[in-house]
Amino acid sequence: MLLLVVVLFSCVYLLQINRMTYALCIQKEIPEERHPKIFRTINVLITILLVSFYIEVSVAM
C-alpha cells in the first residue's frame, strides 16, 4: 500500500517539476539543444530524492 501511494505521489511530483522546468527554460530563453540535458539532470536528482524519501518512510514504519 505504501509503495502505491509513493509511486502515485512521485508521478504527480515529477510531472509538476517537469512543467516548472519547461517554464523556466522558456522564460530564460535557454536554447532547445540544452533542454534534454537540463531535464535529464533535474529528473535524476528528483528521482534520487524520491527514492531516499521512500527508503526513509519504509524504514520508519
ChimeraX attribute file (.defattr): number of C-alpha atoms within 10 A of each C-alpha:
attribute: neighborCount
match mode: 1-to-1
recipient: residues
	/A:1	5
	/A:2	10
	/A:3	10
	/A:4	9
	/A:5	9
	/A:6	16
	/A:7	14
	/A:8	10
	/A:9	13
	/A:10	18
	/A:11	11
	/A:12	12
	/A:13	14
	/A:14	16
	/A:15	13
	/A:16	12
	/A:17	16
	/A:18	15
	/A:19	12
	/A:20	12
	/A:21	17
	/A:22	16
	/A:23	12
	/A:24	12
	/A:25	17
	/A:26	13
	/A:27	9
	/A:28	9
	/A:29	9
	/A:30	13
	/A:31	9
	/A:32	10
	/A:33	8
	/A:34	10
	/A:35	15
	/A:36	10
	/A:37	11
	/A:38	14
	/A:39	16
	/A:40	11
	/A:41	12
	/A:42	16
	/A:43	17
	/A:44	11
	/A:45	11
	/A:46	16
	/A:47	14
	/A:48	12
	/A:49	12
	/A:50	18
	/A:51	14
	/A:52	12
	/A:53	12
	/A:54	17
	/A:55	10
	/A:56	11
	/A:57	12
	/A:58	11
	/A:59	7
	/A:60	7
	/A:61	6
